[in-house]
Every structure is written in C-alpha cells, then in structure tokens.
Amino acid sequence: RELRKQLSALRASSDWDGAHGLLWWALREAPSSAETIHCNVVLAALSDAAEWERALVLLEHMRAAGLPRDGYSFSSAIC
C-alpha cells in the first residue's frame, strides 16, 4: 500500500522519472512487493509524459516477471 501511495504521489507531481525509478528499485530489491497496480501507475505516468518506449519496456518486464497485465496496462503503454 505504501509503494502505491508513493508512486501515485510521484505521478501526480508529474515526476514520471521518479516513479519509474522507484518501481524499478522495488522490482529489483523486493520483487514480491510489486504488483500490477504499481506497474499500472507507472505506465500511466509514462503515458502522460509520452515516454512510450519506456512503457513498452515495462510492459515486457511485467510479462517476463509473470505479473498479470490487464487492459489498463496495455492501453497506458500504447497511448
């Protein structure tokens, strides 16, 4: 829950780079703490910033890590 709050706050402040970095840290240091909702927050932040290439990399990482991807994940990555 705390991770989601932090990611959401970073997205709200338009700090997509901070949100992206925090998520990658969580995926590396505590992979079990990262869930689809966390990735979706960052995908939305990347979409807001038109960072679609990074969004596609994250989407692929979700697949490789076995994290479920949903309609929100895909629509954020391609918008």
C-alpha atoms as one frame of an Amber mdcrd trajectory, in Angstrom:
protein
   0.000   0.000   0.000   2.814   2.410   0.821   4.510   1.810  -2.520   1.292
   2.637  -4.372   0.888   5.879  -2.423   4.444   6.928  -3.222   4.104   6.063
  -6.901   0.775   7.886  -7.132   2.243  10.967  -5.478   5.136  10.989  -7.938
   2.735  10.639 -10.866   0.550  13.447  -9.505   3.590  15.716  -9.360   4.494
  14.780 -12.958   7.672  13.089 -11.750   7.495  10.134 -14.118  11.242   9.567
 -13.819  10.993   9.294 -10.026   8.034   6.915 -10.276   9.851   4.830 -12.877
  12.992   4.669 -10.735  11.093   3.770  -7.568   9.255   0.948  -9.321  12.463
  -0.485 -10.794  14.049  -0.313  -7.339  11.083  -2.222  -5.870  11.193  -4.800
  -8.664  14.903  -5.351  -8.049  15.064  -5.166  -4.248  11.675  -6.553  -3.219
  10.105  -8.194  -6.255   7.232  -9.669  -4.270   6.128  -6.162  -3.257   5.453
  -5.049  -6.838   2.015  -5.795  -8.247   0.144  -4.991 -11.426  -1.401  -1.886
  -9.832   2.063  -0.459  -9.122   3.167  -1.049 -12.686  -0.062   0.485 -13.987
   0.538   3.689 -12.019   3.978   3.991 -13.599   2.654   3.051 -17.045   0.130
   5.876 -16.714   2.869   8.307 -15.642   4.980   7.268 -18.631   1.990   7.671
 -20.912   1.348  11.171 -19.531   4.955  12.038 -20.365   4.828  10.421 -23.839
   7.564   8.016 -22.754   6.024   5.130 -24.687   9.326   3.335 -25.304   9.902
   3.042 -21.551   6.282   1.970 -21.136   6.785  -0.860 -23.620   9.926  -1.996
 -21.790   7.983  -2.054 -18.518   5.139  -3.960 -20.150   7.597  -6.573 -21.406
   9.215  -6.774 -17.973   5.810  -7.431 -16.441   5.350 -10.352 -18.842   8.802
 -11.758 -18.109   8.276 -11.417 -14.341   4.892 -13.142 -14.502   2.981 -10.053
 -13.386  -0.532 -10.030 -14.837  -1.161  -7.344 -17.437  -4.654  -6.008 -17.895
  -6.481  -3.710 -20.267  -5.256  -0.689 -18.338  -1.654  -1.871 -18.674  -1.924
  -2.213 -22.444  -3.892   0.981 -23.036  -1.430   3.030 -20.949   1.530   1.590
 -22.810   0.214   2.459 -26.261  -1.332   5.891 -25.614
